[in-house]
């Protein structure tokens, strides 16, 4: 059995709020990428990562009325698997783990993220949230 870490119960009706936040963050990350300013690399990465987190919360709330609140953000992938079961393709779970793992590097390592690195991460986030969006639409 997978250990989920800290979680919180959420009413299913709140999933739409997390989805709206995820969409707004994704659009913000895209805008930062279009601006292309070198100094926006870390910001682009962090905003893109948070878009993936918001989409993950929307998914887990939609399917299981639960969301991760663990300090280790990678645990959100375990909650996703718990909430979605067979509907969580291994490829998307790996992609989410990679995105969440990048959070430590982009936020806390003191390393400079280039705009190109941020854009590459955003491509992964886009692939993940496109899948998440489609899955959520299928439940509506």
Order of alpha helices (4+ residues) and beta strands (2+ residues): beta-alpha-alpha-beta-alpha-alpha-alpha
